[in-house]
Amino acid sequence: MPNDLSQSPHYKWWVLAVVQCSILLVGLDSTIVNLALPTITRHFHSSVHLSQWVVSAYFITTALALPAAGRLADMLGRKTVFVGGFAVFTIGSVLCGLAPSVEALIAMRVLQAIGGAALLANSNVITLAVFPFEQHGMAMGVNGTVFALGYALGYTLGGYFIHALGWRSIFLVNLPIGILAILLGLFVLVEARITPGKKSGQVFDYTGAIFSVLAIGGLMVSLEGWVTEGQLGGINLMLLMIGVASMALFIAAELRNPSPMLDVRLFRLPLFSIGTSTRLLYNGIVASCAFVIPFYTQLALGYTPLQSGMIMLPYSMALAVCGPLAGRLSDRFGSRLMTTGSFVSGCLALLWLSTLKAAGPGSTADDTLFKVIAGMFFLGGTSGFFVSPNNSITLDSVPPSATGSASGCLWCVGFLGSALGTAFSAAMLHHGLSDAGGKAALQEKLHGALDPVVAASLLHAQTQVFYILLIFSAAGGILCFMRGSGPHKKKTT
C-alpha cells in the first residue's frame, strides 16, 4: 500500500501532512512550556534559577543533537530517523508529564529534545525531497504557517490546559499527536522517495560529534551562566574557552574526515554561508524581542504573564499570513527580494518598538497597548517574508545528498542565534535594572507596583536593545542583497 501511495500524484501532500505534525509539536513546545514555568516552579517549590533549565536544557540539547541528527538521516535514511525521532519525542513528553521532581523534568526534557532534533533536522528536507523545485518556496511557506499556528496555540491552548487540567497536561497532550504521526509516518513515508543518495555504508563521525557537543555545549551553557550570574568569569569563562577551542578543533577534524558529520566545506558556498549567517541574525533579533516585550508588558504596564502572552499572538498571526504568501512570491520572483525586504521592514518595526513608553500622563493604556500589538504584528510579518524564502534558497544551494546535514546546521545556527539574542537582551536589562537598584523589583515583578525609577531604567535599556537590533537588521538586509537571486526556478504553468 505505501508503494502504491508513493506513485500517486497527491503523494507529496500526504508527506507534507506527516511533516506538519512534527512542525506543529515543535511550534507548540516553543511557547507552551514558558507559559507554564511559574506554575511548575510553585508546584515543585523550586527556585527560578533551577526551573529555567526546564526551558534552557531543551534548547541546548536540541542544538547539540541537530548536527548528528542531520548526518544520521543522510546515512540511515530520513524515514528511519524521522519516525524514530517522533517515538523518542513522544516518550519524552509522557515522561515529562509524569516527572516527580523538577530535576527529573529537566532530564526528561533532554530526552524530548533529542527526539525534537531528529524532527527538526528532517522536516524541511523531507518536504523539499517530494516537491518539485519550482514549488519549494510554497512548501516552505506551509511549514512556516503551521509552525506559527503551533506557536500561537502554545499561548492560547497552553493557558487553558494549565488552568483546567494542570501543567502536566501540556506534555501529555503530545501523546495522541505523536502516536498518530508515528502511524502516518510508517504508512506514508517511503525511504526511496525522501532519501536520495542514502549512504548507509559509511561510519558515523564520532570525533566530530564529540567536538560539536563540546563546542555548542560550552558556548551555550556559558552564555546561560553569564545571563544568570550577570558576569562572565570563573566556570563560565572556562566553558566559553572550551567551546571556542572545540569549535576550532571541530572544523579542523571535519576538513580531514572523508565522511564528516557536517561538511564544513558547505560554508564555501556563498548562498549557504550567507543563508546561515542571516538565519543567525534573524533568530537573534526575534529572540531578543521575545525576551524584552514580556518584561515590558509585565514590569512597565503591569500585565499578568498570560495577558503578556496574548499580546504576542499578533506576531504569530502575521507570520502565519505572510509565510505562504512569501513562499509563493519567492517561487516567482526569487528569494533575494523577499529576504532583503524582510530585514529592511524589520528595521522599521524595531524603530517603531523603540518608541514604546510606559503609559503615563501623555498617553493612555489603550494607546500603549496598540503600539505593542502593532509592533509585534509588523515584526511577525517581516519574519514571515524571511523564513521560508531563506530556507528554500539556502537548502537548494547544497547537493541533494547533503541536505540533511545542511538542514540540521541551519536549525542549529538558528538555536545559537536565539541563545545569543536572549543572552544579549537579558544582559542589557540586567545591567539597566542593577544600575537603578531594580534587582529586587525583578524578583517581585508579579506583585505590586513598579518603582518609577526602575521603570525608567528598564525603558532606557529596552530602547538601547531595539537600536542595536536595528543595526543587526540592516546588516542582515545587506547580506541578503549581496547573495543574489539564487538558483533559477521555472515558473509553474
N, C-alpha and C positions, 0 to 999 in steps of 0.2 A: 504493500500500500504506500509506504513512504516514497518508493521509487516512482510509482505512478504519479503521485502528487508532485514530485520534483520535476516532472516533464510538463506540468500544467503551466499555461501562460500566467496563471494567477499565483504561482509558487512564491514569487518574490514578496507578495503581500502576506502570505502565511508566515514567511520567515520574519518579515517586519513586525508582525503581531507578537511573535515569540520574543523578539528583541525588546519590544516596548515593555514587556513585563519586567525585564531587568532594569530598564531605564526608569520606570515608574517607581520601583522599590528604592533605587539609589536616590532619586529626587526626593522621595518621601522621607528617607532617613537623613537627608541633608538638613532638614529643619525640625522634624518631629522630636528628636532627642534633645535639641537645645531648649525647646519649649518645656520639656519635662524635667530639666535639670534641677530647678528649685525644689520640685516635689520629691525627686529622688534623694536630694540632699537631706531634706527633712525626714524622709522615711527611714533612712539608714543612720540618721544622726551623724552625718559626715560633715567634714569641713568642705568649704567651697573649693579650696585648692585640690583636695583629693577627688572631689566629684567632677571637676572639669576634665579629668582624664578619661571619663566616660566618652567624651567627645574627642579629645585630643588623641587618645590611643587609636580610635577608629581611623582618623585621618592619617596619622603617622604610619600605621600598619598598611593602609591602602597604598600609600606612596611607596613603601618598602617593597610590597608584593607585586606592584604593577609591572615592572620590567621583566620579572621572572614569569609572570602570568602570560605576558605577550609572547615571550620566547617559547614557553611550553606549548602555546597554541600553534605556533608555526611548526613545531616539531611533532607534537602528538595529534594535532587536529583541533580545529576550533570547536567542533561539536563536543568532543570529549571534555575539553577544559571548560567550555561554557556551561554545559549541563552539570558537570561536577562542581563548578562554582556555585550554581544555584542550590545544589544539595548542601554544600558547606554553609552558604549564607542562611538557608532556611533553618538548619540545625543550630547554627549560632544564634539566630533570632529567638528560637524557642528557649534555648539555654539562658539567654539574656532575660527573657520573661520569667524564668524560674530562679534567677540568681538569689542566693540567700544573703549576700553581703555586697557592698559596693566594690570590694576587691574582686569578688567573683564576677560581678557585672563587667568590670573593666577587662578581665581576662576573656570573657565570652565575646566582648566587643572586638577583641583582637581576632578571634576566630571568625566572627561575622565579617570583618574587614578583609580577611584573606579570600573569602568567597566573593565579596564585593569587587575585589581587584580582578578576579577572573572574569566577572561580568563586564566590568568597565573596559578591560583590555580587548574584549571581543565584540562588544555591542556595535561599534562603528564599522569594524572591518567585515563582520558578517553581513551587515546591511549593504556595504559597498560591493561585496562579492556577488550578490544576486541581482543588483540593479544595474542597468546599462549606464555607461559612463556619463551620458548626457542627462541622466536623472539623479546623479549623485547629490547635487545641491538640494533638490527636493527631498530626497530621503533623509539627509542630514537635518533638514528643517523639521521633518516629522519627529525625529529623535529629540531635537531641542524643544519642541512643543510639549511632548509627553514628559520630558524632564521638568519643564516649568509647571505642568499640571501636578506632578508629584510634589514639587517644591511648594506649591500653593496649598495642596491638601495637607501637607505637614503642619501648616499654620492653622488650618480650619478644622479638619477632622481630628488632628492631634489634640487640640484643646477640648474637643467634645469627648474623645476617648479617655483622656486624663481625668476629666471631671466626672464622667458617668461610670467608667469601668476601672479606673486606676491606671497608674503609669505602666504596669506590666502589659497592659493590652496593646500598647504601641509597638511592642516587639512581637507579641503573639499574633497580631493581625497579618504579619508576613507569612504565617504558616499556610493558609489556604492559597494565597497568591503563589507562593513558592512551589507547592505541590502541583498546582495547575500548570505552571511554567515548565516544571521538570517533565511532566507527561507530554505537553505540547512539544518540548524540545526533542524528546526521544522519538516522537512520531513524525514531526515535520522536518527537522534538520537532516540533511544528507551531506555527509562529510565531503564527498567528491565535489559537491556544488559550492561549498562555502570555504574550502581549504585548498586553493590552488598551490601546487608545488610543495606538498607536505614533505618534511624532511625527518621521517621517523627514525632513520638510522643514525642520526647524529647524537653526540654526547652532550649532556647538559653542562653549561658553563658554570661550574661551582665556584671557581675563583672570582669570576665576575659577579656572581650572586653575593658572595661574602663581602667584597669590596663595596658593592652598591648598597647593601644593608648598613655597613659601617658609615658610608658617606651620607646617605639620606637620613639614617637614624641619628648620626651625630649632629648634622646640621639642624634637623627639625626639633630634636629634643633640646638642644642648646638654645634654640630660639624660644621654645616654650618656657624654659627655665629663666631666660632673660626677661620675658614678659612678666612671669610670676614674681620674680625677685626684684625686678627693676634695675638690675645691673648685670653686666657681662664679666664675670670673674669666677675664679675657683673652678668648680666642676664644669660649669657651663662653658668657660673659655677652653678648658681641656677638650670637651666634647666637640666644640667648634673646630679646634685644630685637628682633631682626629677626623672629623667629617671632611675638611678641606684636603688633608693628606690622602684620605681614602679615595676621594673623588679623582685626584691626580693618578693614583695607582690603578683605579678602575679604568680610566681612559687608556693608560699605557697597556694594561692587560688585555683589553678588548681589541686594541690595534694589532696585537700579536696573535690573538686567538683566531684560527681559521673558521671556527663556528661560535662566534660570540653571542652572549645573551642579548646584547644590544650592539648593533653595528654602528659604532660612533662615526664611521665614515659617512653615514647619512647626513651628518651635520655639514658635510662639504657641499651638499645640495642647497643652493640658496633658498629655494622655496620651502624646504623642510626646516632649515635653521631659522629663517625669519618667521615661519609659522609657529614654531615652538617658542621663540622669543616673544612674539606678540601675545601668545596664549599666557605666558608667564605674566606679562604686564596686565593683560585683561583680568586674569583671576586675582592678581594683587589689588587692582583698583576696586573690583566688585567686593572682595572680602573686606577691604578697608571700610568701604561704605556700609556693608552689612554689620560691621562691628560698631561703627561710630553712631549710626542712626538710632539703634535701640538705647544707647546711653543718652543720647539727646532727648528722645521722647520720654524716657523714664526719669532722668535726672532734671532736665530743664523744663519739661512740660508736665511731669507728674503722672504720666500714664502707667497703667499696670503692664506687666510683661505680655499678657495676652492681647491687650489693646495695641501694644507696640508691635506685636507680631502681625496683627491685622493690617497695620499701616504698611507693612512690607508687601502685602498682596499685590498692589498695583505694579510692582516690579515684575512679578511672575506673570501677571495678566498681559503686560506689554510684551514680555518675552514670548509668551505663547502665541500672540497675534503676529508678531513680526518674524518669528523663526521660520515658518513655512513660506511666507512671502519672500524673505531674504533668500531662501533656498532656490525658489523658482527664478528669482531675478538674477541670482548668480549663475544659474544654468544658462541664462540667455545673454547676460552682459559680462560674465566673468566675476571672479571674487575680488579683484583689485578695488573696484568701485565700492562694493559693499563694505569691505573691511576698513578701507581708508575713511569712508564716510562715517562709519560707526565710531571710530576714535575721535573724529572731528566733532560729531554730535555729542560724544562723551565729554569733550571739553566744555561744551555749552551746558550740559547737565550738571557738571561739577561746579561750574561758575554760578549756576542757579542755587545749588545746595550750599555754596559758601556764604550766601546771604541769609541763611537761617539764623534767627534770633529767638530768644525767649519771648513768650507772649507778655507784653508789657503795656505801658500807657499808650504807646504809638500803634499798637496792633491788637487784634483780638485772637482768641484761641482758634476760632474758625479760620482766620486768615493764615495763621501759622500752620495749622493742620493742612490747609490747601497747598501751601508751599512744599511741605514734606511729601504729600501724596503726588503732586505734580512732578516733583524732582525724581522720585523713585520710579514713576511711570516712564518718564523720559529716559532715565538710565536703563530701565528694562528694555525699552525699545532699541536703544543703541546696542545693548547686549545681543538682542535677537538678530540684528543685522551683522553681527560679527561671528557668532559661534559656528553656525552651520557652514557659511562660506569658507571660514578659516579651516575648519576640519576637512572640508572637501578638497581644497587646493593643497593642503599640507599632505594628506594621505595619498592623493593622486600623484604626488611628486616622487613617491618611492616605488621600487619594484613590487609587484603583487606578492611575492614570497616573503617580503619583509614588512608587510602592512600590520601584522600582529604586533611585532616588537615596536614598530613606529607608533601605533595607536597607544600601546602601553606607555611609551615615552611621552606622548602628548598629554595623556591623563596625568602621568607622574609630574610633569612640569607644571600642569595646572594646580595640583595639590601643593607643590612647592610655592607657587605664586600665592595661593590662598594663605599658606603659613606665613610667608613674608609680609603680605598685606595686613594680616591680623596682628602680627608682631609689631609692625610699624605703627599702626593706629593705637594699639594698646600702650606702646612706649610713649607716644606723643600725649595721650590722655593722662597716663600715669604721671608724666613729668609735669603737665599743666596742673593737675589736681594736687600734687605734692607741694608745688610752689605756693598754692593757695591754702595749704593746710587741709585739703579736701579728702585725705585718705580715709578718715572716719566716715565721712559722708558717703563715700563709695561703698563701704560695708553696710550702710544702713539705707541704701538707695530705694528700698521698697517701702519705707515708712517715713512719715513726717515730711516737712517742707525742706527744700534745699536752700542752704545759705546763699544769699545773693553774690557774695564774693566768690564762692566756689562755682556758682553757675556762670559767672563772667569768665572765670579761668577756663572752665570747660568749653565754653563757646569760642574763646580765643584759640585754644588748642585745636578744636574741631575745624575752625576756619583755616588754620595752617595746614591741616591734613588735606583738605579739599584743594588748596592752592598747589601743594606738592603733587597730588594726584593729577591735577590738571596738566602739569609738566610731563608726567609719565604718559598721559593720554595723548598729548601732542607728539611725543616720541614714537608711540605706537602707530599713529597715523602716518608719520614719515616712513617708518619701516614698511608698512603695508603698501604705500605708494611706490617704494623702491623695488619691491619684488616683482612688479609687472603683473600681467593678467593670468599667468599660469598656463597649464596645458589647454589647448583649444578644444572646445566642446561643440559638437554639431548640434544644431537646433533640431528639436523633435518636430515631426510633421504630423 
